[in-house]
Amino acid sequence: MPNSSKPAKIVIATRESVLALWQANFIRDRLAELYPQTEFNISGMTTRGDQILDKSLSKIGGKGLFIKELEQALEDGRADIAVHSLKDVPMDMPNGYMLAAIAEREDPRDAFVSDRYASLDALPEGSIVGTSSLRRESQLRARFPHLKVQPLRGNLQTRLRKLDEGEFAAIILAAAGLKRLGLAHRITSFLSPELSLPAVGQGALGIECLTGRADMVELLQPLHHLQTAQCVAAERAMSRALGGSCQVPLGGFAEITGDALRLRGFVASPDGTQIISDELSGKPEKGTDIGIRLARNLKVKGAEAILAALELHAPEPISHP
């Protein structure tokens, strides 16, 4: 990138949770190595999603609540880029915004965390398991109907504290967050995708900017990881075609082996009594098409009826102040 086109200063918007700040600092450090003459500053913000902790995400309007304030900072010119956990980014980007780069994915699996038990199979009947997502809840209820699943909100440290204080027999978290914060030792066991299919985009970081910021797009390209981008493009296309949101128990996970991309997906009822799953494979560069076709297959197999029922009971979206 020519010296003449490098901005003198770049502001990175992020949520103020410990994990979000780690992610923003990780991106800042990578950029600082690439562009030592540019000053990089981090602007931490509290989002609407961080403020409402007494309700599950499915009841307060979804994960878009975690990025609205950051996008406002981009629009106002208070920030140049925003760093997100990609699973927090809605499938449809607002007009004027884009994902300029997707960084290489961390471990995409879910993690079982418990102070007393070695695995989900070891939990006694009636044990309380905490999770923050309908995706995990539906899979847990389907495979372990004898367990009690209860909502678990708050940042990573808060969730671990609630476990340690005995509120839960076990909790399910994203392995990526634990590893990034040096907490891999808290992972009791990993849940395979066959047991708990990951969330769309889980483990990947998305870097957002305004569509008019060609300078940011160019500057961020060295951080863009092609295989991760191809996988999450397939996952997000599937979710978008299914109307995926926090109100929909939905999972989507793509992997590239050799010259083939394999995409697995499911849609479920919240109680786990119905799970419609399928998979497709194809060329990695055709990820978006694979995602759309898999969504179509899921609908034909019965997902459309589940989605229609969920839409009838969807909560009214919360307006932003």
HUBEL-V980835 format. One record per backbone hydrogen bond with DSSP energy under -0.5 kcal/mol. CO is the residue of the C=O (numbers start at 1). NH is the residue of the N-H. If there is no record, write none. Layout:
co=CO nh=NH
co=CO nh=NH
This chain:
co=2 nh=5
co=3 nh=6
co=8 nh=39
co=10 nh=41
co=11 nh=13
co=11 nh=80
co=11 nh=81
co=12 nh=43
co=13 nh=83
co=14 nh=45
co=17 nh=21
co=18 nh=22
co=19 nh=23
co=20 nh=24
co=21 nh=25
co=22 nh=26
co=23 nh=27
co=24 nh=28
co=25 nh=29
co=26 nh=30
co=27 nh=31
co=28 nh=32
co=29 nh=33
co=30 nh=34
co=31 nh=35
co=35 nh=38
co=39 nh=10
co=39 nh=41
co=41 nh=12
co=42 nh=44
co=43 nh=14
co=45 nh=16
co=45 nh=47
co=47 nh=51
co=48 nh=52
co=51 nh=53
co=56 nh=59
co=56 nh=60
co=57 nh=60
co=57 nh=61
co=57 nh=62
co=62 nh=65
co=63 nh=66
co=64 nh=67
co=64 nh=68
co=65 nh=48
co=65 nh=49
co=67 nh=71
co=68 nh=72
co=69 nh=73
co=70 nh=74
co=71 nh=75
co=72 nh=76
co=73 nh=77
co=73 nh=78
co=73 nh=79
co=74 nh=77
co=81 nh=13
co=82 nh=208
co=84 nh=86
co=84 nh=206
co=85 nh=88
co=86 nh=89
co=88 nh=90
co=91 nh=93
co=94 nh=97
co=96 nh=211
co=98 nh=100
co=98 nh=209
co=101 nh=207
co=102 nh=225
co=107 nh=176
co=109 nh=175
co=110 nh=191
co=111 nh=113
co=111 nh=173
co=112 nh=188
co=112 nh=189
co=113 nh=171
co=119 nh=122
co=120 nh=123
co=124 nh=127
co=127 nh=129
co=127 nh=148
co=128 nh=169
co=128 nh=170
co=129 nh=150
co=130 nh=172
co=131 nh=152
co=133 nh=137
co=134 nh=138
co=135 nh=139
co=136 nh=140
co=137 nh=141
co=138 nh=142
co=139 nh=143
co=140 nh=144
co=144 nh=147
co=146 nh=126
co=147 nh=149
co=148 nh=129
co=148 nh=150
co=150 nh=131
co=155 nh=159
co=156 nh=160
co=157 nh=161
co=158 nh=162
co=159 nh=163
co=160 nh=164
co=161 nh=165
co=162 nh=167
co=162 nh=168
co=163 nh=166
co=169 nh=116
co=170 nh=130
co=171 nh=113
co=171 nh=173
co=173 nh=111
co=174 nh=178
co=175 nh=179
co=176 nh=180
co=177 nh=181
co=178 nh=183
co=179 nh=182
co=183 nh=186
co=184 nh=187
co=186 nh=188
co=189 nh=112
co=190 nh=192
co=191 nh=110
co=192 nh=195
co=192 nh=196
co=198 nh=252
co=199 nh=202
co=201 nh=87
co=201 nh=204
co=203 nh=106
co=204 nh=86
co=205 nh=103
co=206 nh=84
co=206 nh=208
co=207 nh=100
co=207 nh=101
co=208 nh=82
co=209 nh=98
co=210 nh=213
co=212 nh=214
co=213 nh=216
co=213 nh=217
co=214 nh=218
co=215 nh=219
co=216 nh=220
co=217 nh=221
co=218 nh=221
co=220 nh=223
co=220 nh=224
co=221 nh=224
co=224 nh=226
co=225 nh=229
co=226 nh=230
co=227 nh=231
co=228 nh=232
co=229 nh=233
co=230 nh=234
co=231 nh=235
co=232 nh=236
co=233 nh=237
co=234 nh=238
co=235 nh=239
co=236 nh=240
co=237 nh=241
co=238 nh=242
co=239 nh=244
co=240 nh=243
co=245 nh=248
co=247 nh=249
co=248 nh=250
co=249 nh=268
co=251 nh=266
co=253 nh=264
co=255 nh=257
co=255 nh=262
co=257 nh=260
co=260 nh=257
co=260 nh=262
co=261 nh=263
co=261 nh=282
co=262 nh=255
co=262 nh=264
co=263 nh=280
co=264 nh=253
co=265 nh=278
co=266 nh=251
co=267 nh=276
co=268 nh=249
co=269 nh=272
co=274 nh=269
co=275 nh=277
co=276 nh=267
co=278 nh=265
co=280 nh=263
co=282 nh=261
co=283 nh=286
co=284 nh=287
co=286 nh=290
co=287 nh=291
co=288 nh=292
co=289 nh=293
co=290 nh=294
co=291 nh=295
co=292 nh=296
co=293 nh=297
co=294 nh=298
co=295 nh=299
co=296 nh=300
co=297 nh=301
co=298 nh=302
co=298 nh=303
co=299 nh=302
co=299 nh=304
co=302 nh=305
co=302 nh=306
co=303 nh=307
co=304 nh=308
co=305 nh=309
co=306 nh=310
co=307 nh=311
co=308 nh=312
co=309 nh=313
co=310 nh=313
co=311 nh=314
